[in-house]
Amino acid sequence: MSETTQRMNQLPLRDSLRGEEPYGAPQIHARHLLNVNENTHPLSDRVTQSILDRVEKAVSGLNRYPDRDAVELRTALAAYLGHGIGVDNVWAANGSNEILQQILQAFGGPSRSMLSFQPTYSMYPLLARGTDTEYISVPRNTDFTISGEYVAAQIREHTPTITVICSPNNPTGTAVTLETIRRAYEATEETGGILVIDEAYAEFAQDRDQSALALLDGRARLIVSRTMSKAFALAGARLGYLAAAPEVVAALQLVRLPYHLSAVTQAVAIAALENADELLGAVDDIRTQRDRIERELRDMGYTVYESDANFVLFGGVSDPQRIWQDLLDASVLIRNVGLEGTLRVTAGTAEETTAFLDAMRTISKTTPPASPLAPTESTP
Ligand SMILES: Cc1ncc(COP(=O)(O)O)c(C=O)c1O
């Protein structure tokens, strides 16, 4: 234990935080950074200039607080989402992590619970902990799918206040169907909870019509969380948002800090939405690279989990930490998400994908993929 940690423990820290580490992937330098599912395509000069023009105007007004309700930005986000969604259905915050945190602040808390399907995005339990919300984790099938019947049964059994389904799911890439969401919603309505579909990676899905946005109308307990960090190539700007019924947006306004979204953030996001076509232009290429990673890793003998996101989880990795290090030695940084026998790689540009696949081919000569596991009974 470091000296700082020892001193921290003498502070009146909340019991639930004692012994914990801050969350985050290791920030390591490498030529090819394929570890945190960013869109690795850089912004064009034209889009950069367009953002700078908006930011310049915002900077000249920085002596004033920003628009507290971010109306112009929310209107632009609503137009981007379509599905008849209006400004009153949209809320925005500093990344979808803050969106999820606000959901927990409004609907979670002591004697309340949040349920999700493991393995999934590792921030969920941490956000629950930060708001003293009980976290209930139930397993996925061995291929990481979940059926509507199963999801609904888990909601009825555990009666969580908040259920989160990540689709496409991080770190497995698995998407759920609209039918599964419908079934989950029926159970949520019966048990009086809130259903959150985390669609951080929705733009990369094989079938983009499966977005839960299509189900919002008439479902006041459904929240669809989105982000500009992934498809929009705007991870550094920190802009997440959600679509839901106006009463959900009103509830989140009870917990948001006043002026939580800076004028600069709002300007950057509005400019990005004005250039949505160009920014989203890389999505098709990323999907092509993702499919290429799946195909070529499979040809090398790895087990590949079909992905609807901009990353691929692959199994059959005999020693994930060692292969992670071998890749880093080849200047390719990917992520060991701690799932036995697997690693996760972000689909980047064609050049980055080639660098990753070439390194994997070299590595698999000395450390061949583990032979595939015999098919097992699905749990549950
Ligand atoms: C499933 C999922 N949800 C939410 C987030 C948070 O993204 P951000 O806060 O950048 O919007 C991430 C980030 O990787 C994610 O994978």
The ligand as an ORCA input file, in Angstrom:
! r2SCAN-3c Opt
* xyz 0 1
  C     -20.897      0.610    -23.092
  C     -20.331      1.941    -22.776
  N     -21.132      2.864    -22.253
  C     -20.680      4.080    -21.942
  C     -19.359      4.419    -22.150
  C     -18.900      5.776    -21.732
  O     -18.510      6.538    -22.788
  P     -18.433      8.115    -22.713
  O     -18.477      8.527    -21.268
  O     -17.156      8.461    -23.383
  O     -19.637      8.610    -23.447
  C     -18.479      3.486    -22.695
  C     -17.074      3.811    -22.922
  O     -16.258      3.074    -23.355
  C     -18.988      2.216    -23.013
  O     -18.201      1.258    -23.533
*
